[in-house]
Amino acid sequence: MSTQVASDPAAVAAFVEQFVVAVDFQNPVPVTGDTRLADLPEWDSLAALGVIVMCDTEYGVAITGPDLAASATVGDIFATVTRKKAG
């Protein structure tokens, strides 16, 4: 995760909370900014679509499939959203 992302733990925590809702895990899964997407049991194309919609509706930011493919962790997605929102 970037230094900017790590310096705002409340923003990361809020993003993680929204991420968990967007992915809609069938069973509770512990998720943090450092959680690797590949380690999430239900990380698939439907989960990715939910995250894309969440980023658009909650943050007003359009992220793409390539943005997600370039993200290894939940925090990486947050960093992408933060970077795009900044300009």
Backbone as numpy.savetxt, mean C-alpha at the origin, in Angstrom:
# Nx Ny Nz CAx CAy CAz Cx Cy Cz
11.86 1.16 2.71 11.02 2.34 2.71 11.90 3.58 2.71
11.39 4.64 2.14 12.16 5.86 2.07 12.22 6.53 3.45
13.18 7.44 3.61 13.31 8.17 4.86 12.07 9.00 5.14
11.50 9.63 4.09 10.30 10.45 4.26 9.15 9.61 4.79
8.99 8.42 4.27 7.91 7.55 4.71 8.13 7.13 6.16
9.34 6.72 6.47 9.64 6.25 7.82 9.50 7.36 8.85
9.64 8.63 8.43 9.59 9.73 9.38 8.16 10.10 9.78
7.16 9.51 9.14 5.77 9.82 9.49 5.02 8.52 9.81
5.29 7.96 10.99 4.69 6.67 11.32 3.17 6.70 11.38
2.58 7.82 11.75 1.11 7.90 11.79 0.52 7.78 10.39
1.15 8.41 9.42 0.67 8.33 8.04 0.83 6.92 7.50
1.95 6.27 7.83 2.16 4.90 7.40 1.12 3.99 8.04
0.87 4.16 9.33 -0.12 3.33 10.03 -1.51 3.50 9.43
-1.88 4.74 9.09 -3.18 4.99 8.48 -3.27 4.33 7.11
-2.18 4.39 6.34 -2.16 3.75 5.02 -2.28 2.24 5.16
-1.55 1.67 6.11 -1.60 0.22 6.34 -3.03 -0.20 6.70
-3.68 0.57 7.54 -5.06 0.26 7.93 -5.98 0.25 6.71
-5.83 1.23 5.84 -6.64 1.29 4.62 -6.26 0.17 3.66
-4.98 -0.17 3.61 -4.51 -1.27 2.77 -5.17 -2.58 3.17
-5.21 -2.84 4.48 -5.81 -4.07 4.99 -7.29 -4.15 4.60
-8.00 -3.04 4.71 -9.41 -3.01 4.31 -9.54 -3.25 2.81
-8.69 -2.62 2.02 -8.77 -2.74 0.56 -8.48 -4.16 0.09
-7.53 -4.82 0.74 -7.19 -6.20 0.33 -8.26 -7.18 0.79
-8.93 -6.88 1.91 -10.04 -7.70 2.40 -9.60 -9.14 2.68
-8.62 -9.27 3.58 -8.12 -10.59 3.96 -9.24 -11.43 4.57
-9.28 -12.70 4.22 -10.28 -13.61 4.78 -9.99 -13.91 6.25
-8.73 -13.99 6.60 -8.29 -14.21 7.98 -7.38 -13.06 8.36
-7.39 -12.64 9.63 -6.52 -11.54 10.05 -5.05 -11.83 9.73
-4.39 -10.83 9.20 -2.98 -10.93 8.84 -2.27 -9.70 9.41
-1.17 -9.91 10.14 -0.44 -8.74 10.64 0.26 -8.04 9.47
0.00 -6.75 9.33 0.59 -5.98 8.24 1.20 -4.71 8.81
2.42 -4.40 8.37 3.10 -3.15 8.71 3.63 -2.56 7.40
4.26 -1.42 7.50 4.87 -0.83 6.32 5.97 -1.69 5.74
6.59 -2.52 6.58 7.69 -3.37 6.14 7.23 -4.74 5.62
5.94 -5.00 5.67 5.43 -6.29 5.21 5.67 -6.44 3.71
6.27 -7.56 3.34 6.54 -7.84 1.93 5.25 -8.33 1.27
4.93 -7.75 0.13 3.72 -8.14 -0.59 3.73 -9.62 -0.92
4.87 -10.15 -1.30 4.98 -11.56 -1.67 4.67 -12.49 -0.50
4.77 -11.98 0.72 4.50 -12.78 1.92 3.02 -12.77 2.32
2.23 -11.92 1.68 0.81 -11.85 2.03 0.05 -12.97 1.33
-0.72 -13.75 2.10 -1.37 -14.94 1.54 -2.41 -14.63 0.46
-2.97 -13.46 0.48 -4.02 -13.14 -0.49 -3.62 -12.02 -1.45
-2.32 -11.79 -1.61 -1.88 -10.75 -2.54 -1.96 -11.31 -3.95
-2.97 -10.88 -4.68 -3.17 -11.33 -6.06 -3.71 -10.15 -6.86
-4.15 -10.41 -8.07 -4.61 -9.32 -8.94 -5.85 -8.62 -8.37
-6.72 -9.36 -7.71 -7.91 -8.74 -7.13 -7.53 -7.83 -5.96
-6.59 -8.28 -5.14 -6.11 -7.45 -4.03 -5.43 -6.20 -4.58
-4.64 -6.36 -5.63 -3.96 -5.22 -6.25 -4.98 -4.21 -6.77
-6.04 -4.69 -7.39 -7.09 -3.80 -7.88 -7.73 -3.03 -6.73
-7.97 -3.71 -5.62 -8.52 -3.04 -4.44 -7.61 -1.93 -3.94
-6.31 -2.17 -3.97 -5.35 -1.16 -3.52 -5.31 0.01 -4.51
-5.38 -0.28 -5.79 -5.41 0.79 -6.80 -6.63 1.68 -6.58
-7.78 1.07 -6.35 -9.00 1.84 -6.11 -8.87 2.64 -4.81
-8.33 2.04 -3.75 -8.16 2.73 -2.47 -7.24 3.94 -2.63
-6.17 3.79 -3.37 -5.24 4.92 -3.56 -5.92 6.06 -4.31
-6.77 5.71 -5.26 -7.49 6.72 -6.02 -8.54 7.42 -5.15
-9.34 6.64 -4.44 -10.44 7.24 -3.68 -9.97 7.93 -2.40
-9.02 7.35 -1.70 -8.58 7.90 -0.42 -7.49 8.97 -0.55
-6.64 8.84 -1.59 -5.50 9.74 -1.72 -5.54 10.59 -2.99
-6.47 10.28 -3.90 -6.55 11.03 -5.14 -5.36 10.80 -6.04
-4.76 9.62 -5.92 -3.56 9.29 -6.67 -3.81 8.05 -7.51
-3.44 8.13 -8.78 -3.57 6.97 -9.66 -2.26 6.19 -9.64
-2.32 4.97 -9.12 -1.16 4.09 -9.21 -1.48 3.02 -10.24
-0.46 2.45 -10.80 -0.62 1.51 -11.90 -0.10 0.13 -11.54
-0.38 -0.82 -12.40 0.18 -2.15 -12.23 1.70 -2.13 -12.15
2.37 -1.39 -13.05 3.83 -1.30 -12.93 4.30 -0.67 -11.61
3.53 0.29 -11.07 3.89 0.85 -9.76 3.86 -0.24 -8.70
2.82 -1.07 -8.74 2.71 -2.16 -7.76 3.79 -3.20 -8.00
4.07 -3.51 -9.25 5.10 -4.50 -9.55 6.48 -4.04 -9.05
6.70 -2.74 -9.03 7.96 -2.20 -8.54 8.02 -2.11 -7.02
6.93 -2.39 -6.35 6.85 -2.30 -4.89 7.06 -3.66 -4.26
8.01 -3.72 -3.35 8.26 -4.98 -2.64 7.46 -5.05 -1.34
7.19 -3.89 -0.74 6.52 -3.84 0.56 5.31 -2.91 0.51
4.50 -3.01 1.53 3.37 -2.08 1.68 3.90 -0.65 1.77
4.99 -0.47 2.47 5.61 0.86 2.59 6.07 1.41 1.25
6.50 0.53 0.36 6.90 0.99 -0.98 5.70 1.56 -1.73
4.53 0.93 -1.56 3.32 1.46 -2.19 3.01 2.83 -1.60
3.10 2.94 -0.28 2.85 4.22 0.38 3.82 5.28 -0.13
5.09 4.92 -0.30 6.09 5.87 -0.80 5.73 6.32 -2.21
5.24 5.43 -3.04 4.82 5.78 -4.39 3.65 6.75 -4.34
2.67 6.45 -3.50 1.51 7.34 -3.35 1.96 8.71 -2.87
2.82 8.75 -1.89 3.32 10.00 -1.33 4.06 10.80 -2.40
4.92 10.13 -3.15 5.70 10.80 -4.20 4.78 11.38 -5.27
3.79 10.58 -5.72 2.88 11.05 -6.76 1.99 12.19 -6.27
1.59 12.10 -5.01 0.73 13.15 -4.46 1.49 14.47 -4.34
2.78 14.39 -4.06 3.60 15.58 -3.91 3.85 16.28 -5.25
3.68 15.52 -6.32 3.81 16.25 -7.54 4.42 15.67 -8.68
